[in-house]
Amino acid sequence: MSFATEYLDQLAAFSEQSPLPRVRALHLPPLQPVQGHAGEFCAVELTDGSLGLCYVRLGDTLAQLRQGTTAFLPAGADALELARHFVSEQGPGRAIGLATANAIARCLFDRAGFHPGDSSDSIGQMNPQEGESIGMIGLFRPLLGRVLKSGARLTVVELKADLVGQHDGYRVTLDAKELAACSKVISTSTLLLNDTLDDMLAQCRHARWFAMIGPSAGCLPDALFARGVTLLGGSWIRDRQGFVAALTSGAPHSEFTSKYALTPDGYPGWHELIQRAGKSRHP
């Protein structure tokens, strides 16, 4: 069973326990990036204010969404049915499905009174050491400094051929097999979208630590932990109105969010969350 299928089964169990809010809106960034990494994610909003994020800069996903928003996300849609597109579709439909699934996950967290612990560590509590072999799936330029300063050896696996080669202190390759020598790996959450999750995790089978980070990782982590992910780092939206305004204008939105980190030790599990949610009062 794939991660996507397991994730949707968990959300379906939540919907059976209590009614879900419906879809209110899809919020999209400008087609052209405005500043740095701002404008890389969309947000699906539910009628209770829950927001779920997903990366939209794969291929022409954002362009297609901007051209056919109502077709991909009709207002008032059933949230769980839309989330199922994460399993059944590709491209824009899959992105909308993941964002909607993540919005439902946030709804569950809120109803259960669960708030993941804040994380001030941009490299997902990696704690790189001199001489260690570190793997990075997707080039996180803002994170390079801390890893390289430690004296660790860094190998970056990328899909973009123009990045390949030896750089100042690290090496970029297209060959995921090179991750087999890494004891610690940090990964973009884009793996959830591009059908490479299981393959990449298989290449990292010798790693004792695997962190997946990014706004797309705002999901229930159970199926990822079962597959060997040891830390999931996402963005917790604290100010819905401010965040939406920033996202749709292409401006940075860090002042409206906080980073969080989930580990198996600090997470109660989706069954427990559903039980807690069932005891709460909600519309």
N, C-alpha and C positions, 0 to 999 in steps of 0.2 A: 504494500500500500504506500502511495506517495505521501510526502509531507502535506501537500495541498489537500488530498482526500482526508487525511487524518484531522487536519485543522478544521475543515468544513464539518466533519462529523461531530467534533467537539462543540462547534457553534450551533449545530442543529440540536444537540442535546440541551444547550442553554435555551434555545427558542421553545423547546417542548416544556421546559420548566416555567417559563414566564414569557409573555408577549414581547416581541422586539419592537423598537421604534422603527419607523419607515425612513426612507431616504428623503432628505430635504434638498440637498444641492451638491453639485460638483464644483470645486474651486480649482481653477487652473492658473498656472504662472504664465507670464508673457511668453510668446513664441521664441523671442530672442532673449538670452540671458542678460540681466541688467548689471549684476555685480557678483563676481566670484562664483561660488556654488549656489547662490540664491537662484530660485526658479527651476530647480531640478525635480520638484515633487508636486504632485496634486494632492488634494484632500477631498474625501467624501464626507459629507456631514449628514448625520441622522437627525430626526426631529427632536431628540432629547439633547442635542448639542454635541454629541459624541463625534469626534473627528478621527479618521483613519488616513494614513499617508501611504504613498507609493511613488517610486521613482518613475519619471515619464520621459527620460532622455534617451531611452533605447530606440534606435532607429527613428522612424517618423511617428512614434506613438503620440507625442504631444500635438503634432500637426493634425493628425487624424482626430484626436479628441476635440481640438478647437473647431474643427470643421463640422463635427457631428455630435455635439454634446448631448442633445436631447435623445438621440438614437442610442447612445451608449448608457445614458443614465436618465431615464424619465423621472420627473419629479413625482414623489409619492410611491415610488417603486418599493416592492417588498425587499427588505435589506438582505435577507438570507438567500433569496433567489438570485439577487444580483451578485452576492458574494460567491455563489457557485460558479460564476464565470471564471474564477481563478483556476478552477479545475478543468472546465470544458473548453476554454477559448485560449487564443494567443494574442499577442500584440496589445492594442488598446483595451480590448475586452478583458484580458487577463489582468492588466494593470488596475482597471476599475474594480475587478473582482477582489484583488488583494486589498486595495484601499478600503473597500466596503467591509471585507472581513475584519480588517484591523479596527475599523470604527465599531463593529460589534464587540470585538475584544475589549476595547476601551469602555464600552457600555457595561460589559460584564465586570471589569475591574472596579468601576465606579459603584455599581450596585452591590458588589461584594465588599466595598470599603477597603479595597486593596490598592496601595500605592507603592510601586517598586521603589527601592532605595535609590536616592540620588547618587550620581557618580560624577566626580570632578576629574576623573582620569580619562583623558582623550584616547588613550590606547588600550582601553578595556582591561585595566589591571594586569597588563602583560608582565610588567617588571622585568624587562630584558636585561640580560647579564652579559658581561664580556665573554666572547667566544661562543655564545649560543648561536644556533642556526634558527633564524626567524623567517617565517613565510608570511607574505602579504598577498591576498587575492584581491586584485584591483589596486591601482596605485593611489594611495592616500598621501598626497604631497604634504598636507599640514602635519602629518604624523611622523614623517621621515626623521626630523631632527632629533626627537626623543629616542627613537630606536637606534639611530646611528651613533649618538653621543654615548651610548652605553658600551659601545665596542662590539656589539653583536653583528653577526653576518646576516645580511638581509637579502632575500630572494623574492622578487615581485613577479607574480604570474598575471599576465595581462592578455586581453583579446586584441589590443591595438598593436599591429606590427610595427608602426612607426616609433613606438616607445622602446622596442627591444634593444638591448645592448648593455654595456658596462657604463655606469654613471658614477657620480662622485660618492663612493661609499656603498653602493648597492647595485644589484644587477636585475634587469627585467628580461623575462623569458616568456615565450608562448607555451612552453612545455610544463603542464601541470604535474608531471611525474617528478619534477624536481622538489616538490613539496614533501616527498617521502622522507627526506633527510632533515626536515624541520621539526624541532621539539615544541615550538609554539607557532600558532598561525592566527592572524587577524584577517577577517574577511568582510567585504562589502555585502550588504543584505540583498544586493541585486541578484545573487544566486537564487533567491526565491522566485525570480521572474524569468530567468533565461534557461531554465531546465538543466542547470549544471550542478545543483546542490548535491545530489547523491554521488556524482562522479568526483567532485572536489573533496567531499568528505572521505571518500575511499582513498584518494591520494594522500590524505592527511592522517591515515590510520595509526601512524607512529607518534603523532603529536599528543602530548599529554594535556595540552591547553589549546582550545579553539574558541575564539571570540568572533561573533558576528555582530557588526554594528551598522547603524544607519537608520533613518526614519522609516524605511520599509519594514524594519524588524519589529514594529509595534504589534506583534502577534502573540497568540498564546504559545509559550515556548516548549510545551511538553514534548511534542514530536521532534523538535530540534534537539532537546536534551537527550532523548532516546537514541538519537543518531550520532551523538558524540560532541555536540556543541556544549561548551562548558560555561559560556557567558553570552548573554544576549543584551546588547546595548541599543536603546532606542531614544526617542524624543517624547517627553511628556508635555503635552500642551496645557499651559496654565491659564492663558488668556485667549479664549476662543476668538473674540472679536478682533483683538490686535493681531493675532496670528493670521487670520484670514485676510485682513487688510494687507499685511506684509507679503503674504504668499502671492496674492493676485496682482500686486504691483511689482513683484520681482525683487523686493527689498529683503535684507537679512531679517530673520525672525527669531534670533536667539534670545532676545529679551522677553519673548512670550512663551518660551519653552525651557525645560530643564532636561539634562541628560540623565538617564537612569541605567542601571545595570541589574540584570536578573541572573542568578545562578541557581542550580538545583537545590542548594542548601537553604536559600532564602525564599523559595517559592512554594506555596502550599499545594499546587496542582489544580488542574481545571475542575476535577470533581468537587473539591473543597470549595472552590470559588462559586460554583453553581449552587451548592448548598447554602453558602452565605448569602448569595443574591436572592435566593428564595425566601429568606427570612426578612429581607428589607422591603420597605414600601417604595413603590415607584409608580409613575403614571401608567 
